[in-house]
Amino acid sequence: MMNGHGQPGRTTPGFTLIELLVVIAVIAMLAALLAPVLINAKLGAKVARVHSDLRQIAIAIDAYKEDCKGLPPVRESCMYNSAVDYYDLPKELYQMRYLPISRMLDPFNTVRTQDGRDQGRAYKYLAIGWGYSNNSRTSFAMWIPKDYPISKQDCALYYMNRGRIYRYPERKPWEAPVIWAVWSVGPAGDPGWQEAGLRKLPVPRSEWYPYNPRGIIVRLSDGRKSP
């Protein structure tokens, strides 16, 4: 082939079909190897954010308790969970400026709205004491392993009566090792109000992520937390 000056032209070498297939195969193998690394890095970043948020919430709860001489109320809704989440963080923490933003959302907890949008939900909070269940004032209890913090024995129910904490079925007052907890639903998502109760969340270590792949990420009143 001659160029415009009457000299032999150079042909540009190209890839053969086999070479292209080899390159595509190599890229696919690299993508397959890197995908789990990227997924784990993204998950690790979310878990780290959760631990940071829970620490901030714990500081806010302790400050509220010191100032108000008691814990903020628990709120539970088992009827309208699409609009009002169960065990939502106390609104008092926002209203009284113990938390700097209007609502701290759990990155692992979203709900699909009727118009197809993903709506974030707040972290969860439970305490031994008073609160509101479906807008009616009531008392709340917590399941705590009898050998806490080892958490290999069955749970006992700790509840409050006339300002004192008891452990069912004993009739004398008990000192509860944990009086409140805040948690994220974890990478597996929200198990729902009923399943959360059946699993006796949030104190048992067997229900904590990553010990349990379906577990929660938690911080307790005594400073203990999931890994």
C-alpha positions in Angstrom: 0.0 0.0 0.0 1.4 3.4 -1.0 1.0 6.7 0.9 0.4 10.1 -0.6 4.1 10.6 -1.2 4.5 7.4 -3.1 6.1 5.6 -0.2 5.0 2.3 1.3 2.5 3.0 4.1 2.7 1.5 7.6 -0.2 -0.5 8.8 -1.2 -0.1 12.5 -1.0 -3.4 14.3 -4.3 -4.4 16.1 -5.5 -7.0 18.6 -6.6 -10.3 17.3 -9.9 -11.8 18.5 -8.0 -14.2 20.8 -6.0 -11.4 22.3 -9.2 -9.4 23.0 -10.8 -12.4 24.7 -7.7 -12.9 26.8 -7.8 -9.2 28.0 -11.5 -9.4 28.7 -10.9 -12.6 30.7 -8.1 -11.0 32.8 -10.2 -7.9 33.5 -13.1 -10.1 34.6 -10.8 -12.1 36.9 -9.4 -8.9 38.5 -13.0 -7.5 39.0 -14.0 -10.8 40.6 -11.0 -10.6 43.0 -11.5 -6.9 43.8 -15.2 -6.9 44.3 -15.2 -8.6 47.7 -12.5 -6.2 48.9 -14.5 -3.2 47.8 -17.6 -4.6 49.4 -15.9 -5.3 52.7 -14.3 -1.8 52.7 -17.7 -0.2 52.2 -19.2 -2.4 54.9 -16.3 -1.6 57.3 -16.8 2.1 56.7 -20.5 1.9 57.6 -19.7 -0.1 60.7 -17.2 2.5 61.8 -19.7 5.2 61.2 -22.3 3.4 63.3 -19.8 3.0 66.2 -19.0 6.7 66.1 -22.7 7.7 66.0 -23.6 5.3 68.9 -20.8 6.8 71.0 -22.2 10.3 70.4 -25.7 9.1 71.3 -24.4 7.5 74.5 -22.8 10.7 75.6 -26.1 12.5 74.9 -28.1 10.0 76.9 -25.7 10.3 79.9 -25.8 14.1 79.7 -29.7 14.0 79.6 -29.7 11.6 82.6 -27.4 13.9 84.6 -29.4 17.0 83.8 -32.9 15.6 84.1 -32.2 13.1 86.9 -33.6 10.2 84.8 -33.4 8.5 81.4 -35.2 9.8 78.3 -38.5 7.9 77.5 -38.7 4.9 75.3 -41.1 5.0 72.4 -42.6 1.9 70.8 -45.1 1.5 68.0 -46.2 -1.9 66.8 -49.1 -0.6 64.6 -47.7 2.0 62.3 -44.1 1.0 61.8 -44.1 2.4 58.2 -44.4 5.9 59.7 -43.3 5.6 63.3 -40.4 3.2 64.0 -40.3 1.1 67.1 -37.8 2.0 69.8 -37.0 5.2 68.0 -34.3 7.5 69.5 -35.9 9.9 72.0 -36.9 13.1 70.4 -35.9 14.9 73.6 -32.3 14.4 72.7 -32.8 16.5 69.6 -35.2 19.0 71.1 -33.0 19.8 74.1 -29.8 20.0 71.8 -28.0 17.0 73.3 -27.6 15.8 69.6 -26.5 18.4 67.0 -28.8 17.3 64.2 -32.5 16.8 63.8 -32.4 13.0 63.5 -29.5 10.5 63.5 -30.2 7.9 60.9 -29.0 4.3 60.9 -27.2 3.6 57.6 -28.3 0.0 57.7 -32.0 0.8 58.3 -34.2 2.0 55.5 -37.9 1.5 54.6 -39.4 1.8 51.1 -42.2 4.4 50.9 -45.4 4.1 48.8 -43.9 6.3 46.2 -40.8 4.0 45.8 -38.3 6.1 47.8 -35.9 4.7 50.4 -36.6 6.5 53.7 -34.0 6.4 56.5 -34.8 5.3 60.0 -33.2 6.3 63.3 -31.0 4.2 65.6 -32.9 2.3 68.3 -33.0 2.9 72.0 -34.4 0.9 74.9 -34.2 1.4 78.6 -35.5 0.0 81.9 -38.1 2.6 82.8 -41.0 4.6 81.5 -42.0 5.5 77.9 -44.8 5.4 75.4 -46.3 2.4 73.6 -48.6 3.4 70.8 -48.8 6.9 72.5 -49.9 5.4 75.8 -47.6 5.8 78.8 -46.2 2.5 80.1 -43.1 0.8 81.6 -40.4 -1.0 79.6 -38.2 -3.9 80.6 -35.0 -5.4 79.2 -33.8 -9.0 78.7 -30.3 -9.4 80.2 -28.3 -12.7 80.4 -28.1 -13.9 83.9 -24.3 -14.2 83.6 -23.8 -10.9 81.9 -21.4 -9.9 80.4 -20.4 -13.5 79.6 -23.8 -14.0 78.1 -23.9 -17.8 77.9 -26.8 -18.3 80.2 -30.5 -17.6 79.6 -31.8 -14.1 79.9 -33.8 -12.7 82.8 -36.3 -9.9 82.5 -35.4 -6.7 84.4 -38.2 -4.2 85.0 -38.9 -1.1 87.1 -41.7 -0.9 89.8 -42.2 2.2 91.9 -38.7 3.6 91.0 -36.9 0.3 91.8 -35.5 -2.3 89.4 -36.5 -6.0 89.9 -35.6 -9.2 88.1 -38.4 -11.5 87.3 -39.6 -13.7 89.1 -37.6 -12.6 92.2 -39.5 -10.2 94.4 -36.6 -8.3 95.9 -34.9 -5.3 94.1 -31.9 -6.2 91.9 -29.1 -4.0 90.5 -29.4 -4.3 86.7 -26.0 -4.5 85.0 -27.4 -2.6 82.0 -30.1 0.1 82.2 -30.2 1.3 78.6 -28.9 0.4 75.1 -28.7 2.0 71.7 -28.1 0.0 68.5 -28.1 -0.3 64.8 -30.0 -3.1 63.1 -26.8 -4.1 61.4 -25.9 -5.2 57.9 -28.8 -7.7 57.7 -31.4 -5.0 58.2 -34.3 -4.5 60.5 -35.6 -7.9 61.8 -38.9 -6.2 62.8 -40.6 -5.5 66.1 -41.8 -9.1 66.7 -38.6 -10.9 65.8 -36.6 -8.4 67.8 -38.6 -9.3 70.9 -38.3 -13.0 70.3 -34.5 -12.6 70.0 -34.5 -10.6 73.2 -32.5 -7.8 71.6 -30.3 -5.9 72.2 -28.1 -7.2 75.2 -27.2 -10.9 74.4 -23.8 -11.1 72.8 -25.0 -14.0 70.6 -27.1 -11.4 68.8 -24.3 -9.0 68.1 -22.6 -8.5 64.7 -20.1 -9.9 63.7 -20.6 -12.8 66.1 -23.9 -13.3 64.4 -24.1 -12.3 60.6 -27.7 -11.2 61.2 -26.8 -9.4 64.4 -27.0 -5.8 65.6 -24.3 -3.3 66.4 -24.9 -2.1 69.9 -23.6 0.1 72.7 -24.7 -0.4 76.3 -25.0 1.8 79.4 -21.9 0.2 81.1 -19.7 1.2 78.1 -19.6 -2.3 76.5 -20.2 -2.6 72.8 -20.2 -5.0 69.9 -16.9 -5.3 68.0 
